[in-house]
Amino acid sequence: MTALGLDTSNYTTSAAFFDGWNGVNAGKLLEVKPGERGLRQSEALFQHVKALPGRMEELRSQGLGEASAVAASTRPRAVEGSYMPCFLAGESLGRSLAAALKVPFYEVSHQQGHLAAAAWSAGRMDLLDSPFLAWHLSGGTTELLHVEPDGANVKAERIGGTTDISAGQLIDRAGVMLGLRFPAGKALDDLSHQCQSWPKPLKRKLNGLEFSLSGVENQVKALAERGEEPAAIAAFTIGTMTQAVWEATAAARDRFPGLPLLCSGGVASNSRLRQVLSERCQVLFALPQYSTDNAMGVAVLCHRLWSNDKEE
């Protein structure tokens, strides 16, 4: 049985297949002009529609057989009011393929896909069948989650995270400010390692399990205007984000002792974040290629949902 998953997020077009053990993801970043910090939803949707056929051809070249079920991420998170037009591209193709193949179609959220991809690539699919803590760290989301099984899917409750801009937004805005291309995560990560010593992070006040990052962006602007070295600004940005995530993590582990911690989302591929969290606590990370936006988790959930329906 082969499950096909589709994910059309900001800012990656992805398709993946999963057979219960192994899978392949085909992804393509949307094109953002130099100096710009993102795309309008209409432009993102248009680029997804153009890119999806190529992703399907790429999967076919990797050995995708006839799908037994199809799933797509249809919204950012599985909560009321969560909506972005760009997900219509994947949903439309997914429903059409399922109808043509006469197979089931399943809806999941982009966030649920991230969690499943992280668990699978970390070799811990068992996490999806018991409670755990998770970070979803991306360009649009910085949420600390308490996750529980929901049938063959998962249910994530937000228990902390940022109160304003996300970690990914901070990194991208700092990167563009320093002349890097959007999205700037990997380039800013590489640049930070050119700094001879890591600057002291800006202290973030923790309110329960929540914190703010907008003040960090203002400080980054001030550093750039003063002519600080770009590598030092990059290290300051990433170091401050990492420290805030760690402090919220430590508080969450005190509140929910014994629960495993899983990190997902594009920012979870940051090398400094991985180093600090790994040194200070037991944490599971997705492989870097499955931290960034991908359809693998959607395909994994598709396989689980289809298998569960067959058993019933």
C-alpha positions in Angstrom: 0.0 0.0 0.0 1.4 3.4 -1.0 0.1 6.6 0.5 0.5 9.9 -1.4 0.8 13.2 0.5 0.7 16.8 -0.7 1.7 20.0 1.1 1.6 23.4 -0.4 2.7 25.8 2.3 4.5 29.1 2.5 7.1 28.5 1.0 7.5 25.0 -0.4 5.6 22.8 -2.9 5.9 19.2 -1.7 4.7 15.7 -2.7 5.7 12.5 -1.0 4.9 8.8 -0.9 5.1 6.4 2.0 4.7 2.6 2.1 4.6 2.1 5.8 8.4 2.0 6.3 10.1 4.0 3.6 9.2 7.2 1.8 10.4 9.8 -0.7 9.7 13.6 -0.6 10.0 15.9 -3.6 10.0 19.6 -2.7 10.6 22.9 -4.4 11.0 26.3 -2.8 8.8 29.1 -4.1 10.6 31.9 -5.8 11.0 35.2 -3.8 12.7 38.2 -5.4 15.9 39.4 -3.8 15.3 41.9 -1.0 11.7 40.8 -0.5 10.4 39.1 2.7 7.7 36.9 1.4 4.9 36.5 -1.2 1.3 37.5 -1.4 -1.0 34.5 -1.0 -2.2 34.8 -4.6 1.3 34.6 -5.9 2.1 31.6 -3.6 -1.0 29.8 -4.8 -0.1 30.4 -8.5 3.5 29.1 -8.0 2.2 26.0 -6.2 -0.2 25.2 -9.1 2.7 25.5 -11.5 5.1 23.5 -9.4 2.9 20.5 -8.5 3.1 18.6 -11.8 6.9 18.6 -11.6 6.9 17.3 -8.1 4.6 14.4 -9.2 6.9 13.6 -12.1 9.8 13.6 -9.6 8.0 11.1 -7.4 7.2 8.9 -10.4 10.9 8.8 -11.3 11.7 7.6 -7.8 9.3 4.6 -8.1 5.9 5.9 -6.9 3.3 3.2 -7.8 -0.4 3.6 -7.8 -1.6 5.3 -4.6 -4.0 3.4 -2.4 -4.9 6.7 -0.6 -4.2 10.4 -0.9 -3.9 13.1 1.7 -3.2 16.8 1.7 -2.6 19.5 4.3 -5.6 21.8 4.0 -4.8 24.4 6.7 -1.9 25.5 8.9 -3.2 24.0 12.2 -6.1 21.8 13.2 -7.9 24.6 15.1 -11.0 26.6 14.2 -10.3 29.6 11.9 -6.9 28.3 10.7 -6.8 29.0 7.0 -4.4 30.0 4.2 -5.3 30.1 0.5 -2.0 28.5 -0.6 -3.2 25.1 0.8 -6.0 25.0 -1.8 -3.4 24.0 -4.4 -2.5 20.7 -2.7 -6.1 20.0 -1.6 -7.5 20.5 -5.1 -5.0 18.2 -6.7 -5.3 15.6 -3.9 -9.1 15.5 -4.1 -8.9 15.2 -7.9 -6.4 12.4 -7.8 -8.3 10.5 -5.2 -11.5 10.7 -7.2 -9.8 9.6 -10.4 -8.1 6.7 -8.7 -11.2 5.8 -6.7 -9.3 5.8 -3.4 -9.9 7.6 -0.1 -8.8 11.2 0.5 -7.8 12.5 3.9 -7.4 16.0 5.2 -4.7 16.8 7.8 -3.1 20.1 8.9 0.4 21.4 8.0 1.3 21.2 11.7 0.2 17.6 12.1 2.3 16.8 9.0 5.4 18.4 10.6 4.9 16.3 13.8 4.5 13.1 11.9 7.5 13.8 9.6 9.7 14.6 12.7 8.6 11.4 14.5 9.2 9.2 11.4 12.6 10.7 10.5 13.7 10.5 14.2 12.9 6.7 14.1 10.2 7.2 16.8 6.9 6.5 15.1 5.8 5.2 18.5 5.5 8.8 19.7 2.4 9.3 17.6 0.6 6.7 19.9 1.2 8.4 23.3 1.4 11.9 24.8 4.6 14.0 24.1 5.8 17.6 24.0 6.8 19.2 20.8 8.1 22.5 19.3 6.8 23.6 16.0 9.4 26.2 15.0 8.9 27.6 11.5 8.5 30.8 9.5 4.9 31.3 10.6 4.7 29.3 13.8 6.6 29.1 17.1 4.4 27.0 19.3 5.1 24.7 22.2 2.7 21.9 22.0 1.2 19.1 24.2 0.4 16.4 21.7 -1.9 13.4 22.2 -3.1 10.6 19.9 -6.4 11.3 18.0 -7.2 8.0 16.4 -4.6 7.5 13.7 -3.8 11.2 13.7 -2.5 13.5 16.5 -4.1 16.4 18.4 -1.9 19.2 19.4 -2.7 21.8 22.1 -0.7 25.0 22.2 0.7 25.5 25.7 3.4 28.1 24.9 5.5 29.8 22.3 5.8 33.4 21.0 3.2 36.1 21.6 4.2 38.0 18.5 6.5 37.2 15.6 7.7 33.7 15.1 11.3 32.5 15.4 11.4 32.0 11.6 10.1 35.5 11.0 12.9 36.9 13.2 15.5 34.9 11.4 14.2 35.8 7.9 13.9 39.5 8.7 17.4 39.6 10.2 18.7 37.8 7.2 17.1 40.0 4.6 18.4 43.0 6.7 21.9 41.6 6.2 21.4 41.2 2.5 20.6 37.4 2.5 18.0 35.8 0.3 14.6 34.9 1.7 14.0 32.4 3.3 17.3 33.1 5.2 17.4 30.3 7.7 20.3 28.3 6.4 22.3 31.3 5.2 22.0 33.0 8.6 23.0 29.8 10.3 26.1 29.6 8.2 26.9 33.3 8.7 26.6 33.0 12.5 29.5 30.4 12.6 31.8 33.1 11.2 31.5 34.9 14.5 34.6 34.3 16.7 32.6 34.3 20.0 28.8 34.1 20.5 27.4 37.5 21.8 25.4 37.5 25.0 21.7 36.8 24.1 19.0 39.4 24.8 17.1 38.3 27.9 13.5 37.4 27.1 10.9 37.5 29.9 9.1 34.2 30.2 5.4 34.6 31.0 4.3 31.0 31.9 5.6 29.2 28.8 5.3 32.3 26.4 7.8 34.9 25.3 8.1 37.8 22.9 10.6 38.1 20.0 9.6 41.5 18.5 12.0 43.4 20.7 14.8 41.2 19.4 14.0 42.4 15.9 14.3 46.0 17.0 17.7 45.3 18.6 18.9 43.6 15.4 18.0 46.8 13.5 19.9 48.9 16.0 23.0 46.7 15.7 22.9 46.9 11.9 22.5 50.7 12.0 25.6 50.8 14.3 27.6 48.9 11.8 28.1 45.7 13.8 29.7 42.8 12.0 27.0 40.7 10.1 28.3 37.5 11.6 27.9 38.9 15.1 24.4 40.1 14.3 23.5 36.6 13.0 24.9 35.0 16.1 23.1 37.4 18.4 19.8 36.7 16.6 20.1 32.9 16.7 21.5 32.9 20.2 18.7 35.0 21.6 16.0 32.8 19.8 17.7 29.7 21.1 17.9 30.9 24.7 14.2 31.8 24.7 13.2 28.4 23.3 15.4 26.6 25.9 13.9 28.5 28.9 10.4 27.7 27.7 11.5 24.1 27.2 12.9 23.8 30.7 9.7 25.2 32.2 7.5 22.8 30.2 9.6 19.8 31.3 9.0 20.8 34.9 5.3 21.1 34.2 5.1 17.8 32.3 7.8 15.6 33.7 8.8 12.5 31.8 7.2 13.3 28.5 9.4 13.0 25.4 10.3 16.2 23.5 10.2 16.4 19.7 11.3 19.4 17.6 9.8 20.0 14.2 9.6 22.8 11.7 12.3 24.6 9.6 13.9 26.5 12.4 14.4 23.1 14.2 17.2 22.5 11.6 19.3 25.4 13.0 22.6 24.0 14.2 22.9 26.2 17.3 19.4 25.3 18.5 20.2 21.6 18.0 23.5 21.9 19.9 22.1 23.8 22.9 18.9 21.6 23.4 20.8 18.4 22.9 23.4 19.4 25.5 20.8 20.4 28.1 18.0 17.8 27.8 16.9 14.7 26.0 15.3 15.9 22.8 14.4 14.3 19.4 14.9 16.2 16.2 13.7 15.5 12.7 16.4 14.9 10.2 17.2 18.4 8.7 15.6 17.6 5.4 12.4 16.7 7.2 12.5 19.7 9.6 11.8 22.1 6.7 8.4 22.1 5.0 7.7 18.7 3.4 4.9 16.3 2.5 6.4 13.3 4.1 4.4 13.7 7.3 1.2 14.1 5.4 2.0 10.8 3.6 2.8 9.1 6.9 -0.5 10.2 8.4 -2.3 9.2 5.1 -0.9 5.7 5.5 -2.0 5.5 9.2 -5.5 6.8 8.5 -6.0 4.4 5.6 -4.7 1.5 7.6 -6.9 2.3 10.5 -10.0 2.5 8.2 -9.1 -0.8 6.7 -8.9 -2.5 10.1 -12.3 -1.1 11.0 
